[in-house]
Amino acid sequence: IGWDGATSTATLKTADTEIKITVGAAEAIVNGQAVKLDSPAVIVSDRSFMPVRFVAETLGGTVAWDGATSTATITK
């Protein structure tokens, strides 16, 4: 994971996938293609928060939500 403070963009890379997410943007760039986000990345108290479901599923993971415990489980 890399961070470009000048553009507020996080870049996540694996062997075959590159995701670029800019804080406040409605789209991410995945392998050079724009993909709509359900919610944008934000910065709160000097920490960046990315849409975890989007990132996990784009990298081949599965996300399950347990509303009773407010717990997200990510598996790959």
All heavy atoms as a GROMACS GRO file, in nm:
protein
  544
    1ILE      N    1   0.086  -0.118   0.000
    1ILE     CA    2   0.000   0.000   0.000
    1ILE      C    3   0.090   0.123   0.000
    1ILE      O    4   0.183   0.132   0.080
    1ILE     CB    5  -0.093   0.003   0.123
    1ILE    CG1    6  -0.186  -0.119   0.122
    1ILE    CG2    7  -0.174   0.132   0.126
    1ILE    CD1    8  -0.271  -0.132   0.245
    2GLY      N    9   0.061   0.215  -0.091
    2GLY     CA   10   0.135   0.340  -0.096
    2GLY      C   11   0.041   0.457  -0.077
    2GLY      O   12  -0.080   0.446  -0.096
    3TRP      N   13   0.096   0.569  -0.036
    3TRP     CA   14   0.015   0.689  -0.012
    3TRP      C   15   0.082   0.808  -0.079
    3TRP      O   16   0.201   0.833  -0.060
    3TRP     CB   17   0.000   0.715   0.137
    3TRP     CG   18  -0.073   0.841   0.169
    3TRP    CD1   19  -0.019   0.957   0.217
    3TRP    CD2   20  -0.213   0.865   0.155
    3TRP    NE1   21  -0.118   1.052   0.234
    3TRP    CE2   22  -0.238   0.998   0.196
    3TRP    CE3   23  -0.320   0.788   0.110
    3TRP    CZ2   24  -0.365   1.054   0.195
    3TRP    CZ3   25  -0.446   0.844   0.110
    3TRP    CH2   26  -0.468   0.975   0.152
    4ASP      N   27   0.005   0.883  -0.157
    4ASP     CA   28   0.052   1.007  -0.218
    4ASP      C   29  -0.023   1.121  -0.150
    4ASP      O   30  -0.140   1.145  -0.179
    4ASP     CB   31   0.024   1.005  -0.369
    4ASP     CG   32   0.072   1.130  -0.441
    4ASP    OD1   33   0.096   1.233  -0.374
    4ASP    OD2   34   0.083   1.124  -0.564
    5GLY      N   35   0.045   1.187  -0.058
    5GLY     CA   36  -0.019   1.294   0.017
    5GLY      C   37  -0.057   1.414  -0.068
    5GLY      O   38  -0.153   1.484  -0.038
    6ALA      N   39   0.015   1.438  -0.177
    6ALA     CA   40  -0.014   1.552  -0.264
    6ALA      C   41  -0.150   1.538  -0.331
    6ALA      O   42  -0.220   1.637  -0.354
    6ALA     CB   43   0.095   1.568  -0.369
    7THR      N   44  -0.190   1.414  -0.362
    7THR     CA   45  -0.318   1.390  -0.430
    7THR      C   46  -0.418   1.318  -0.340
    7THR      O   47  -0.530   1.290  -0.383
    7THR     CB   48  -0.299   1.306  -0.558
    7THR    OG1   49  -0.246   1.178  -0.522
    7THR    CG2   50  -0.207   1.375  -0.656
    8SER      N   51  -0.380   1.286  -0.217
    8SER     CA   52  -0.464   1.209  -0.124
    8SER      C   53  -0.510   1.078  -0.187
    8SER      O   54  -0.627   1.042  -0.182
    8SER     CB   55  -0.584   1.291  -0.076
    8SER     OG   56  -0.541   1.404  -0.004
    9THR      N   57  -0.415   1.007  -0.249
    9THR     CA   58  -0.446   0.882  -0.319
    9THR      C   59  -0.370   0.765  -0.257
    9THR      O   60  -0.248   0.771  -0.240
    9THR     CB   61  -0.410   0.893  -0.468
    9THR    OG1   62  -0.485   1.000  -0.525
    9THR    CG2   63  -0.442   0.765  -0.542
   10ALA      N   64  -0.444   0.659  -0.226
   10ALA     CA   65  -0.384   0.534  -0.180
   10ALA      C   66  -0.374   0.440  -0.300
   10ALA      O   67  -0.468   0.431  -0.380
   10ALA     CB   68  -0.469   0.470  -0.071
   11THR      N   69  -0.261   0.371  -0.313
   11THR     CA   70  -0.243   0.272  -0.418
   11THR      C   71  -0.217   0.138  -0.352
   11THR      O   72  -0.124   0.124  -0.272
   11THR     CB   73  -0.126   0.310  -0.510
   11THR    OG1   74  -0.150   0.439  -0.566
   11THR    CG2   75  -0.110   0.209  -0.622
   12LEU      N   76  -0.302   0.041  -0.385
   12LEU     CA   77  -0.289  -0.094  -0.332
   12LEU      C   78  -0.250  -0.185  -0.447
   12LEU      O   79  -0.316  -0.184  -0.551
   12LEU     CB   80  -0.421  -0.143  -0.272
   12LEU     CG   81  -0.477  -0.058  -0.157
   12LEU    CD1   82  -0.564   0.054  -0.210
   12LEU    CD2   83  -0.554  -0.144  -0.063
   13LYS      N   84  -0.143  -0.262  -0.432
   13LYS     CA   85  -0.094  -0.347  -0.541
   13LYS      C   86  -0.078  -0.491  -0.495
   13LYS      O   87  -0.028  -0.516  -0.385
   13LYS     CB   88   0.041  -0.298  -0.592
   13LYS     CG   89   0.039  -0.167  -0.663
   13LYS     CD   90   0.178  -0.132  -0.715
   13LYS     CE   91   0.180   0.005  -0.779
   13LYS     NZ   92   0.313   0.038  -0.832
   14THR      N   93  -0.119  -0.582  -0.582
   14THR     CA   94  -0.087  -0.723  -0.568
   14THR      C   95  -0.017  -0.763  -0.697
   14THR      O   96   0.007  -0.679  -0.783
   14THR     CB   97  -0.213  -0.810  -0.547
   14THR    OG1   98  -0.295  -0.804  -0.664
   14THR    CG2   99  -0.295  -0.763  -0.427
   15ALA      N  100   0.011  -0.890  -0.712
   15ALA     CA  101   0.081  -0.936  -0.832
   15ALA      C  102   0.004  -0.904  -0.961
   15ALA      O  103   0.064  -0.874  -1.063
   15ALA     CB  104   0.107  -1.086  -0.824
   16ASP      N  105  -0.130  -0.905  -0.954
   16ASP     CA  106  -0.209  -0.884  -1.077
   16ASP      C  107  -0.314  -0.774  -1.069
   16ASP      O  108  -0.390  -0.754  -1.162
   16ASP     CB  109  -0.274  -1.015  -1.119
   16ASP     CG  110  -0.365  -1.075  -1.013
   16ASP    OD1  111  -0.366  -1.025  -0.899
   16ASP    OD2  112  -0.434  -1.173  -1.043
   17THR      N  113  -0.319  -0.702  -0.957
   17THR     CA  114  -0.422  -0.598  -0.942
   17THR      C  115  -0.361  -0.472  -0.883
   17THR      O  116  -0.282  -0.479  -0.789
   17THR     CB  117  -0.536  -0.647  -0.850
   17THR    OG1  118  -0.589  -0.769  -0.901
   17THR    CG2  119  -0.646  -0.544  -0.841
   18GLU      N  120  -0.399  -0.357  -0.940
   18GLU     CA  121  -0.362  -0.228  -0.882
   18GLU      C  122  -0.489  -0.147  -0.863
   18GLU      O  123  -0.568  -0.130  -0.956
   18GLU     CB  124  -0.266  -0.151  -0.973
   18GLU     CG  125  -0.229  -0.016  -0.914
   18GLU     CD  126  -0.137   0.064  -1.003
   18GLU    OE1  127  -0.187   0.125  -1.099
   18GLU    OE2  128  -0.016   0.062  -0.978
   19ILE      N  129  -0.510  -0.100  -0.741
   19ILE     CA  130  -0.626  -0.019  -0.707
   19ILE      C  131  -0.576   0.117  -0.661
   19ILE      O  132  -0.491   0.125  -0.573
   19ILE     CB  133  -0.709  -0.082  -0.592
   19ILE    CG1  134  -0.751  -0.224  -0.627
   19ILE    CG2  135  -0.830   0.005  -0.559
   19ILE    CD1  136  -0.809  -0.300  -0.508
   20LYS      N  137  -0.630   0.224  -0.720
   20LYS     CA  138  -0.600   0.360  -0.676
   20LYS      C  139  -0.729   0.423  -0.627
   20LYS      O  140  -0.828   0.428  -0.701
   20LYS     CB  141  -0.540   0.442  -0.789
   20LYS     CG  142  -0.402   0.397  -0.828
   20LYS     CD  143  -0.339   0.490  -0.929
   20LYS     CE  144  -0.198   0.443  -0.957
   20LYS     NZ  145  -0.111   0.551  -1.000
   21ILE      N  146  -0.728   0.467  -0.503
   21ILE     CA  147  -0.846   0.529  -0.444
   21ILE      C  148  -0.806   0.666  -0.391
   21ILE      O  149  -0.716   0.679  -0.308
   21ILE     CB  150  -0.903   0.444  -0.329
   21ILE    CG1  151  -0.946   0.306  -0.380
   21ILE    CG2  152  -1.020   0.516  -0.263
   21ILE    CD1  153  -0.997   0.213  -0.273
   22THR      N  154  -0.874   0.769  -0.441
   22THR     CA  155  -0.849   0.907  -0.399
   22THR      C  156  -0.957   0.949  -0.300
   22THR      O  157  -1.076   0.927  -0.325
   22THR     CB  158  -0.847   1.001  -0.521
   22THR    OG1  159  -0.743   0.956  -0.609
   22THR    CG2  160  -0.820   1.144  -0.480
   23VAL      N  161  -0.914   1.008  -0.191
   23VAL     CA  162  -1.009   1.053  -0.088
   23VAL      C  163  -1.113   1.146  -0.151
   23VAL      O  164  -1.080   1.238  -0.225
   23VAL     CB  165  -0.933   1.126   0.025
   23VAL    CG1  166  -1.030   1.191   0.122
   23VAL    CG2  167  -0.842   1.028   0.099
   24GLY      N  168  -1.241   1.114  -0.124
   24GLY     CA  169  -1.352   1.196  -0.172
   24GLY      C  170  -1.400   1.163  -0.313
   24GLY      O  171  -1.505   1.210  -0.355
   25ALA      N  172  -1.327   1.080  -0.387
   25ALA     CA  173  -1.364   1.049  -0.525
   25ALA      C  174  -1.477   0.947  -0.530
   25ALA      O  175  -1.487   0.857  -0.447
   25ALA     CB  176  -1.244   0.996  -0.602
   26ALA      N  177  -1.561   0.959  -0.633
   26ALA     CA  178  -1.673   0.867  -0.652
   26ALA      C  179  -1.631   0.739  -0.724
   26ALA      O  180  -1.707   0.643  -0.728
   26ALA     CB  181  -1.784   0.936  -0.732
   27GLU      N  182  -1.509   0.739  -0.780
   27GLU     CA  183  -1.460   0.623  -0.854
   27GLU      C  184  -1.319   0.588  -0.807
   27GLU      O  185  -1.243   0.674  -0.764
   27GLU     CB  186  -1.453   0.651  -1.004
   27GLU     CG  187  -1.586   0.679  -1.068
   27GLU     CD  188  -1.574   0.711  -1.216
   27GLU    OE1  189  -1.473   0.770  -1.258
   27GLU    OE2  190  -1.668   0.678  -1.288
   28ALA      N  191  -1.287   0.459  -0.818
   28ALA     CA  192  -1.151   0.410  -0.799
   28ALA      C  193  -1.098   0.372  -0.936
   28ALA      O  194  -1.175   0.354  -1.031
   28ALA     CB  195  -1.150   0.288  -0.706
   29ILE      N  196  -0.968   0.358  -0.948
   29ILE     CA  197  -0.907   0.312  -1.071
   29ILE      C  198  -0.851   0.172  -1.044
   29ILE      O  199  -0.765   0.154  -0.957
   29ILE     CB  200  -0.793   0.406  -1.118
   29ILE    CG1  201  -0.846   0.549  -1.132
   29ILE    CG2  202  -0.732   0.356  -1.248
   29ILE    CD1  203  -0.957   0.567  -1.233
   30VAL      N  204  -0.904   0.074  -1.116
   30VAL     CA  205  -0.860  -0.065  -1.100
   30VAL      C  206  -0.797  -0.110  -1.231
   30VAL      O  207  -0.864  -0.114  -1.334
   30VAL     CB  208  -0.978  -0.158  -1.063
   30VAL    CG1  209  -0.931  -0.302  -1.049
   30VAL    CG2  210  -1.045  -0.110  -0.934
   31ASN      N  211  -0.669  -0.138  -1.225
   31ASN     CA  212  -0.594  -0.179  -1.344
   31ASN      C  213  -0.620  -0.082  -1.461
   31ASN      O  214  -0.639  -0.124  -1.575
   31ASN     CB  215  -0.625  -0.323  -1.384
   31ASN     CG  216  -0.577  -0.422  -1.280
   31ASN    OD1  217  -0.482  -0.396  -1.206
   31ASN    ND2  218  -0.643  -0.535  -1.271
   32GLY      N  219  -0.622   0.047  -1.430
   32GLY     CA  220  -0.637   0.150  -1.532
   32GLY      C  221  -0.779   0.183  -1.572
   32GLY      O  222  -0.802   0.273  -1.652
   33GLN      N  223  -0.877   0.113  -1.516
   33GLN     CA  224  -1.018   0.136  -1.551
   33GLN      C  225  -1.093   0.198  -1.433
   33GLN      O  226  -1.077   0.155  -1.318
   33GLN     CB  227  -1.086   0.003  -1.588
   33GLN     CG  228  -1.023  -0.070  -1.705
   33GLN     CD  229  -1.038   0.008  -1.835
   33GLN    OE1  230  -1.145   0.059  -1.866
   33GLN    NE2  231  -0.929   0.020  -1.909
   34ALA      N  232  -1.177   0.297  -1.461
   34ALA     CA  233  -1.258   0.360  -1.357
   34ALA      C  234  -1.369   0.266  -1.313
   34ALA      O  235  -1.436   0.203  -1.395
   34ALA     CB  236  -1.318   0.490  -1.408
   35VAL      N  237  -1.387   0.255  -1.180
   35VAL     CA  238  -1.492   0.171  -1.122
   35VAL      C  239  -1.563   0.255  -1.016
   35VAL      O  240  -1.499   0.313  -0.927
   35VAL     CB  241  -1.433   0.044  -1.057
   35VAL    CG1  242  -1.542  -0.041  -0.996
   35VAL    CG2  243  -1.353  -0.037  -1.159
   36LYS      N  244  -1.697   0.260  -1.023
   36LYS     CA  245  -1.777   0.339  -0.929
   36LYS      C  246  -1.768   0.279  -0.788
   36LYS      O  247  -1.772   0.158  -0.771
   36LYS     CB  248  -1.922   0.342  -0.975
   36LYS     CG  249  -2.011   0.430  -0.891
   36LYS     CD  250  -2.149   0.443  -0.954
   36LYS     CE  251  -2.250   0.509  -0.866
   36LYS     NZ  252  -2.216   0.630  -0.801
   37LEU      N  253  -1.756   0.368  -0.690
   37LEU     CA  254  -1.754   0.327  -0.550
   37LEU      C  255  -1.892   0.349  -0.488
   37LEU      O  256  -1.960   0.446  -0.522
   37LEU     CB  257  -1.651   0.410  -0.472
   37LEU     CG  258  -1.506   0.392  -0.510
   37LEU    CD1  259  -1.419   0.498  -0.440
   37LEU    CD2  260  -1.459   0.252  -0.472
   38ASP      N  261  -1.930   0.262  -0.394
   38ASP     CA  262  -2.054   0.283  -0.319
   38ASP      C  263  -2.038   0.399  -0.222
   38ASP      O  264  -2.134   0.470  -0.193
   38ASP     CB  265  -2.092   0.158  -0.240
   38ASP     CG  266  -2.142   0.046  -0.329
   38ASP    OD1  267  -2.192   0.075  -0.439
   38ASP    OD2  268  -2.130  -0.071  -0.289
   39SER      N  269  -1.916   0.415  -0.170
   39SER     CA  270  -1.887   0.528  -0.082
   39SER      C  271  -1.741   0.566  -0.101
   39SER      O  272  -1.656   0.480  -0.126
   39SER     CB  273  -1.915   0.491   0.064
   39SER     OG  274  -1.832   0.385   0.106
   40PRO      N  275  -1.711   0.694  -0.090
   40PRO     CA  276  -1.573   0.739  -0.112
   40PRO      C  277  -1.484   0.711   0.010
   40PRO      O  278  -1.533   0.689   0.120
   40PRO     CB  279  -1.589   0.889  -0.133
   40PRO     CG  280  -1.709   0.924  -0.052
   40PRO     CD  281  -1.802   0.805  -0.064
   41ALA      N  282  -1.355   0.715  -0.012
   41ALA     CA  283  -1.260   0.711   0.099
   41ALA      C  284  -1.266   0.845   0.172
   41ALA      O  285  -1.299   0.947   0.113
   41ALA     CB  286  -1.120   0.687   0.045
   42VAL      N  287  -1.237   0.842   0.301
   42VAL     CA  288  -1.239   0.964   0.381
   42VAL      C  289  -1.117   0.967   0.472
   42VAL      O  290  -1.054   0.865   0.496
   42VAL     CB  291  -1.367   0.976   0.467
   42VAL    CG1  292  -1.491   0.986   0.381
   42VAL    CG2  293  -1.379   0.860   0.564
   43ILE      N  294  -1.086   1.085   0.522
   43ILE     CA  295  -0.983   1.100   0.624
   43ILE      C  296  -1.052   1.152   0.749
   43ILE      O  297  -1.124   1.252   0.745
   43ILE     CB  298  -0.872   1.196   0.579
   43ILE    CG1  299  -0.796   1.137   0.460
   43ILE    CG2  300  -0.776   1.223   0.696
   43ILE    CD1  301  -0.689   1.227   0.404
   44VAL      N  302  -1.029   1.082   0.861
   44VAL     CA  303  -1.084   1.122   0.990
   44VAL      C  304  -0.969   1.117   1.092
   44VAL      O  305  -0.903   1.013   1.105
   44VAL     CB  306  -1.198   1.026   1.035
   44VAL    CG1  307  -1.249   1.065   1.173
   44VAL    CG2  308  -1.311   1.025   0.934
   45SER      N  309  -0.945   1.228   1.157
   45SER     CA  310  -0.839   1.236   1.258
   45SER      C  311  -0.705   1.185   1.205
   45SER      O  312  -0.639   1.102   1.266
   45SER     CB  313  -0.878   1.158   1.384
   45SER     OG  314  -0.994   1.211   1.441
   46ASP      N  315  -0.668   1.233   1.085
   46ASP     CA  316  -0.540   1.198   1.022
   46ASP      C  317  -0.527   1.051   0.983
   46ASP      O  318  -0.418   1.002   0.962
   46ASP     CB  319  -0.421   1.239   1.109
   46ASP     CG  320  -0.411   1.389   1.125
   46ASP    OD1  321  -0.446   1.461   1.029
   46ASP    OD2  322  -0.368   1.434   1.232
   47ARG      N  323  -0.637   0.980   0.973
   47ARG     CA  324  -0.636   0.840   0.929
   47ARG      C  325  -0.724   0.827   0.805
   47ARG      O  326  -0.833   0.884   0.800
   47ARG     CB  327  -0.689   0.747   1.037
   47ARG     CG  328  -0.613   0.756   1.166
   47ARG     CD  329  -0.581   0.618   1.214
   47ARG     NE  330  -0.516   0.626   1.342
   47ARG     CZ  331  -0.392   0.585   1.362
   47ARG    NH1  332  -0.323   0.535   1.264
   47ARG    NH2  333  -0.339   0.592   1.481
   48SER      N  334  -0.676   0.752   0.708
   48SER     CA  335  -0.758   0.732   0.587
   48SER      C  336  -0.839   0.604   0.601
   48SER      O  337  -0.790   0.503   0.653
   48SER     CB  338  -0.670   0.726   0.461
   48SER     OG  339  -0.575   0.623   0.472
   49PHE      N  340  -0.964   0.611   0.560
   49PHE     CA  341  -1.056   0.497   0.564
   49PHE      C  342  -1.102   0.468   0.423
   49PHE      O  343  -1.153   0.557   0.353
   49PHE     CB  344  -1.176   0.529   0.654
   49PHE     CG  345  -1.140   0.542   0.799
   49PHE    CD1  346  -1.099   0.663   0.851
   49PHE    CD2  347  -1.147   0.432   0.882
   49PHE    CE1  348  -1.064   0.675   0.984
   49PHE    CE2  349  -1.112   0.442   1.016
   49PHE     CZ  350  -1.070   0.565   1.068
   50MET      N  351  -1.083   0.344   0.380
   50MET     CA  352  -1.119   0.300   0.246
   50MET      C  353  -1.245   0.215   0.254
   50MET      O  354  -1.271   0.151   0.356
   50MET     CB  355  -1.007   0.214   0.185
   50MET     CG  356  -0.873   0.281   0.179
   50MET     SD  357  -0.874   0.416   0.063
   50MET     CE  358  -0.768   0.532   0.145
   51PRO      N  359  -1.323   0.209   0.145
   51PRO     CA  360  -1.442   0.122   0.145
   51PRO      C  361  -1.397  -0.024   0.144
   51PRO      O  362  -1.354  -0.078   0.042
   51PRO     CB  363  -1.516   0.162   0.017
   51PRO     CG  364  -1.414   0.232  -0.068
   51PRO     CD  365  -1.310   0.287   0.023
   52VAL      N  366  -1.402  -0.088   0.261
   52VAL     CA  367  -1.343  -0.220   0.279
   52VAL      C  368  -1.406  -0.328   0.190
   52VAL      O  369  -1.336  -0.414   0.138
   52VAL     CB  370  -1.345  -0.263   0.428
   52VAL    CG1  371  -1.486  -0.289   0.477
   52VAL    CG2  372  -1.255  -0.382   0.451
   53ARG      N  373  -1.538  -0.324   0.170
   53ARG     CA  374  -1.599  -0.425   0.085
   53ARG      C  375  -1.544  -0.415  -0.057
   53ARG      O  376  -1.509  -0.516  -0.119
   53ARG     CB  377  -1.751  -0.413   0.083
   53ARG     CG  378  -1.819  -0.517  -0.010
   53ARG     CD  379  -1.969  -0.508  -0.008
   53ARG     NE  380  -2.025  -0.545   0.119
   53ARG     CZ  381  -2.050  -0.670   0.159
   53ARG    NH1  382  -2.021  -0.770   0.080
   53ARG    NH2  383  -2.102  -0.694   0.276
   54PHE      N  384  -1.535  -0.294  -0.110
   54PHE     CA  385  -1.483  -0.275  -0.245
   54PHE      C  386  -1.340  -0.329  -0.257
   54PHE      O  387  -1.308  -0.403  -0.349
   54PHE     CB  388  -1.487  -0.127  -0.284
   54PHE     CG  389  -1.421  -0.101  -0.417
   54PHE    CD1  390  -1.490  -0.123  -0.535
   54PHE    CD2  391  -1.290  -0.057  -0.424
   54PHE    CE1  392  -1.428  -0.102  -0.657
   54PHE    CE2  393  -1.228  -0.034  -0.545
   54PHE     CZ  394  -1.298  -0.058  -0.662
   55VAL      N  395  -1.255  -0.289  -0.164
   55VAL     CA  396  -1.115  -0.333  -0.170
   55VAL      C  397  -1.105  -0.484  -0.158
   55VAL      O  398  -1.038  -0.550  -0.237
   55VAL     CB  399  -1.031  -0.263  -0.060
   55VAL    CG1  400  -0.891  -0.323  -0.052
   55VAL    CG2  401  -1.023  -0.113  -0.086
   56ALA      N  402  -1.172  -0.541  -0.060
   56ALA     CA  403  -1.165  -0.686  -0.038
   56ALA      C  404  -1.216  -0.764  -0.159
   56ALA      O  405  -1.150  -0.859  -0.205
   56ALA     CB  406  -1.244  -0.724   0.087
   57GLU      N  407  -1.332  -0.726  -0.212
   57GLU     CA  408  -1.388  -0.801  -0.325
   57GLU      C  409  -1.306  -0.780  -0.452
   57GLU      O  410  -1.291  -0.873  -0.530
   57GLU     CB  411  -1.535  -0.762  -0.346
   57GLU     CG  412  -1.624  -0.815  -0.234
   57GLU     CD  413  -1.769  -0.774  -0.245
   57GLU    OE1  414  -1.803  -0.687  -0.329
   57GLU    OE2  415  -1.850  -0.830  -0.168
   58THR      N  416  -1.250  -0.662  -0.472
   58THR     CA  417  -1.166  -0.638  -0.589
   58THR      C  418  -1.040  -0.723  -0.584
   58THR      O  419  -0.990  -0.768  -0.688
   58THR     CB  420  -1.130  -0.488  -0.599
   58THR    OG1  421  -1.252  -0.414  -0.614
   58THR    CG2  422  -1.041  -0.460  -0.719
   59LEU      N  423  -0.992  -0.752  -0.464
   59LEU     CA  424  -0.873  -0.835  -0.448
   59LEU      C  425  -0.907  -0.984  -0.435
   59LEU      O  426  -0.821  -1.065  -0.402
   59LEU     CB  427  -0.791  -0.788  -0.328
   59LEU     CG  428  -0.732  -0.647  -0.341
   59LEU    CD1  429  -0.662  -0.608  -0.212
   59LEU    CD2  430  -0.638  -0.638  -0.461
   60GLY      N  431  -1.033  -1.020  -0.462
   60GLY     CA  432  -1.072  -1.161  -0.464
   60GLY      C  433  -1.124  -1.215  -0.333
   60GLY      O  434  -1.143  -1.336  -0.319
   61GLY      N  435  -1.150  -1.129  -0.237
   61GLY     CA  436  -1.203  -1.174  -0.108
   61GLY      C  437  -1.354  -1.176  -0.106
   61GLY      O  438  -1.421  -1.129  -0.198
   62THR      N  439  -1.406  -1.231   0.001
   62THR     CA  440  -1.550  -1.235   0.025
   62THR      C  441  -1.576  -1.165   0.157
   62THR      O  442  -1.504  -1.186   0.254
   62THR     CB  443  -1.600  -1.380   0.034
   62THR    OG1  444  -1.568  -1.448  -0.088
   62THR    CG2  445  -1.750  -1.387   0.056
   63VAL      N  446  -1.680  -1.082   0.160
   63VAL     CA  447  -1.712  -1.006   0.281
   63VAL      C  448  -1.849  -1.049   0.331
   63VAL      O  449  -1.945  -1.057   0.254
   63VAL     CB  450  -1.712  -0.854   0.253
   63VAL    CG1  451  -1.747  -0.776   0.379
   63VAL    CG2  452  -1.578  -0.810   0.197
   64ALA      N  453  -1.856  -1.078   0.461
   64ALA     CA  454  -1.984  -1.110   0.525
   64ALA      C  455  -2.006  -1.009   0.637
   64ALA      O  456  -1.911  -0.969   0.705
   64ALA     CB  457  -1.982  -1.251   0.581
   65TRP      N  458  -2.130  -0.964   0.654
   65TRP     CA  459  -2.165  -0.867   0.756
   65TRP      C  460  -2.260  -0.930   0.856
   65TRP      O  461  -2.361  -0.987   0.818
   65TRP     CB  462  -2.228  -0.743   0.694
   65TRP     CG  463  -2.275  -0.643   0.796
   65TRP    CD1  464  -2.403  -0.617   0.832
   65TRP    CD2  465  -2.192  -0.559   0.877
   65TRP    NE1  466  -2.407  -0.519   0.928
   65TRP    CE2  467  -2.277  -0.482   0.959
   65TRP    CE3  468  -2.055  -0.541   0.888
   65TRP    CZ2  469  -2.230  -0.389   1.050
   65TRP    CZ3  470  -2.007  -0.447   0.979
   65TRP    CH2  471  -2.094  -0.373   1.058
   66ASP      N  472  -2.228  -0.920   0.985
   66ASP     CA  473  -2.314  -0.967   1.092
   66ASP      C  474  -2.370  -0.843   1.161
   66ASP      O  475  -2.300  -0.778   1.240
   66ASP     CB  476  -2.235  -1.053   1.189
   66ASP     CG  477  -2.321  -1.110   1.302
   66ASP    OD1  478  -2.432  -1.057   1.329
   66ASP    OD2  479  -2.277  -1.208   1.364
   67GLY      N  480  -2.493  -0.810   1.128
   67GLY     CA  481  -2.556  -0.690   1.184
   67GLY      C  482  -2.575  -0.696   1.333
   67GLY      O  483  -2.571  -0.594   1.401
   68ALA      N  484  -2.597  -0.817   1.386
   68ALA     CA  485  -2.620  -0.830   1.530
   68ALA      C  486  -2.497  -0.788   1.612
   68ALA      O  487  -2.510  -0.733   1.721
   68ALA     CB  488  -2.658  -0.974   1.564
   69THR      N  489  -2.378  -0.814   1.557
   69THR     CA  490  -2.255  -0.780   1.630
   69THR      C  491  -2.178  -0.666   1.564
   69THR      O  492  -2.070  -0.630   1.611
   69THR     CB  493  -2.163  -0.902   1.642
   69THR    OG1  494  -2.126  -0.945   1.510
   69THR    CG2  495  -2.229  -1.016   1.716
   70SER      N  496  -2.232  -0.614   1.454
   70SER     CA  497  -2.165  -0.508   1.376
   70SER      C  498  -2.021  -0.549   1.340
   70SER      O  499  -1.926  -0.475   1.357
   70SER     CB  500  -2.163  -0.376   1.451
   70SER     OG  501  -2.295  -0.329   1.471
   71THR      N  502  -2.010  -0.673   1.288
   71THR     CA  503  -1.879  -0.730   1.256
   71THR      C  504  -1.872  -0.766   1.109
   71THR      O  505  -1.960  -0.834   1.056
   71THR     CB  506  -1.854  -0.858   1.339
   71THR    OG1  507  -1.864  -0.826   1.477
   71THR    CG2  508  -1.717  -0.916   1.310
   72ALA      N  509  -1.766  -0.718   1.041
   72ALA     CA  510  -1.738  -0.759   0.904
   72ALA      C  511  -1.632  -0.868   0.907
   72ALA      O  512  -1.532  -0.857   0.978
   72ALA     CB  513  -1.687  -0.641   0.822
   73THR      N  514  -1.655  -0.976   0.832
   73THR     CA  515  -1.559  -1.085   0.821
   73THR      C  516  -1.515  -1.094   0.677
   73THR      O  517  -1.598  -1.106   0.586
   73THR     CB  518  -1.620  -1.219   0.865
   73THR    OG1  519  -1.667  -1.204   1.000
   73THR    CG2  520  -1.518  -1.331   0.860
   74ILE      N  521  -1.384  -1.088   0.654
   74ILE     CA  522  -1.328  -1.094   0.520
   74ILE      C  523  -1.251  -1.225   0.508
   74ILE      O  524  -1.165  -1.255   0.591
   74ILE     CB  525  -1.235  -0.975   0.493
   74ILE    CG1  526  -1.313  -0.844   0.511
   74ILE    CG2  527  -1.174  -0.986   0.354
   74ILE    CD1  528  -1.224  -0.722   0.512
   75THR      N  529  -1.281  -1.300   0.402
   75THR     CA  530  -1.209  -1.425   0.376
   75THR      C  531  -1.160  -1.427   0.233
   75THR      O  532  -1.215  -1.361   0.147
   75THR     CB  533  -1.298  -1.548   0.401
   75THR    OG1  534  -1.416  -1.536   0.323
   75THR    CG2  535  -1.336  -1.561   0.547
   76LYS      N  536  -1.054  -1.501   0.211
   76LYS     CA  537  -1.003  -1.515   0.075
   76LYS      C  538  -0.974  -1.660   0.048
   76LYS      O  539  -0.929  -1.733   0.128
   76LYS     CB  540  -0.877  -1.431   0.054
   76LYS     CG  541  -0.827  -1.445  -0.087
   76LYS     CD  542  -0.734  -1.336  -0.124
   76LYS     CE  543  -0.692  -1.362  -0.268
   76LYS     NZ  544  -0.623  -1.258  -0.329
   0.00000   0.00000   0.00000
